């Protein structure tokens, strides 16, 4: 019989879905045509957590080692847990939004201002407001389509003519633009931000022109992606863990790492043709658990 202990550094489960874009709508997860990220996490938690023998939230793992019997000792900031097998699902690590250094005025904004937003978004903030979104990927387009429903005016600014999101989303986006429900500015860049006496403006430059356009808005959302700062839990490297730039190499047949009885799944894992989205995470976690069960059955 498998008995699992879940150790999580934050107060709630969910990772990116809960802490980066809780109100973002997800269209490509199994079983749901359209669901908010936070709601999807709640459903998964309700399904999975009751089956865990031990759940430890707000426990930060400080070190992992092996004792004389070959068991893993997982030392957290509050306790030490012993286990024969472990699955590492530590995600992408700390994230920092990508913002071009060339945007003038960003460093002059008051830290308490809600003018500039990134991925951690409370959608209610934009109800009835003028919103500018910068970016051309899935997140930028998803937010634009969503905000058309609640915001007074939505403008999407993208530095290229083509978008990198799914074609079906581009079709919706262009339909909204043709219906005057959304303003679409391609081949353009945000070059500056200004906030003074309650007036907020965004400076926009078209790629082929020297003309700077000034747009008034209530909020601007940057969706330029983010940089990750992955780090390996101390102790694992000393045991021989193979990793590259914070990503852990595994045997795709079993999800086992280079350390015996240590498995990994999710965004922390790397292998040939690895895709970082939520669907492969289910496959990887399931394979890791089944591999552990198979190994136990041989004992």
Buried (B, 14 or more C-beta within 10 A) or exposed (E): EEEBBBBBEEEBBBBBBBBBBBBBBBBEBEEBEEBBBBBBBBEBBEEBEEEEEEBBEEBEBBBBBBEEEEBBBBBBEEEEBEBEBBBBBBBBBEBEBEBEEEBEBBEEBEEEEEBBBBBEBEBEBBEEBBBBBBBBBBBBBBBBBBBBEBBEBBBBBBBEEEBEBBEEBBEBBEEBBEEEEBBBBBEBBBBBBBBEEEEBBBBBBBEEEEEEEEBEBBBBBBBBBBEBEBEBBEBBEEBEBBBEEBBBBBEBEBBBBBBEBBBBBBBBBBBEEEEEEBEBBBEBBEBBBEBBEEBEEEE
